[in-house]
């Protein structure tokens, strides 16, 4: 199934998120969520990401976003924006929405 124009999460969007909310990436993981295995599954994913990239919140945030994009065939800008708004990150959500205008092949 083809994704609607403006719904692909791009490298630029991932870079923006990791640069603005890296310290809160675990919360974003629960709002996306990372997998379909419920809270325990998301917690396990978070633990794996923390273990694989210790000490770098930006790296952990990026790895979480990439895991979400790979695991959710319907990972869209709309889902990302909703998750950000649910977290109270309205400015970041608005900035991501503005990036819809310029799409690139994310190449995940």
N, C-alpha and C positions, 0 to 999 in steps of 0.2 A: 504494500500500500504506500503510495506516494504522500509525502508530507506537504501540507499547504505552504505556499510561499510565505516567508517571514516567520516560519515556525521552527526552523533548524537552529539549534544552539550552536553558535560559532566559537572559534578560537578566541576572538576578541571578547565575547561575552564571558567565557571562562576566565580569561585573564582579568577582566574587570571584577568578577566575583572574588577571585582569589586575592586580588589586591585590596578589596574593600571590606570583606567579611570573613577573612581567613580565621580570625580568632573565634568565630561562631559557626565554624563549618559543621560541627557535630549536630547542632540544632537544625541546620539546613538539611542534613542527611535524614533526619527524622521527618522533616516536612516534605521531602521529595516523593516517597522514600527510596532508599537504595535498592530494595528488592521486595519480593512479594511474600516474604517469610515472617512478616509482622515485626514487632518491636525487638524481639530476641534476635531475629535475623539481621536487622539493621545494627543492633549493638555489636554483633559478631563482625559485621563488615567494618564498623568503626574501629574495633579493636585491631583488625587486620591492617587497616590503613595506618593507624597510629604506630603499630609495630614495624611496618615496612618503611616508614619515613619519619623516624624519630627526630624531634627537635625542630621541624620545619612546618609551621602552621600553614604557610602558603602551599608547600608541597602536598601536605595532607588534604587541604581544600581542593587542590587541583586533582589529586588522585580520586577523591570522593566524587567529584563532578564527572570525571572520565568513567568511573565505575557506573554511575547512574546512566550516563549516555549509552554505555555498552549494554547494560542490563535491561533497560526500559526501551523497547522498540517505539514507544510513543512518548519519548522524552522530547518535550517541546518548550518553546519560549513561554507559552501560556502557563505550563506547569511550573516552570522556574519562577516566573513573575508571581504566580499565586503563592508559591512557597515563601518567597521573599516578603510578600505583603502579610502573610500569616504570621511571620516572625516580627513584623513591625519595621521591616527594612524597606519602607516605601520609596525612599530616594533611590536606592539601588534598583528596585523594581522599575521605577520610571526610567532610569538610565538604560536598563536592559531593553525595555520596550522601544526606546528611541533607536537602539542599535538594529532593530528589525529592518530598517530601511536599507542597510548594507548587508547583504548576505554573501557568504563565502562557503566553499565546500569545507566542512569541519574536518574531514579526513580521519575520523576516529576509527 
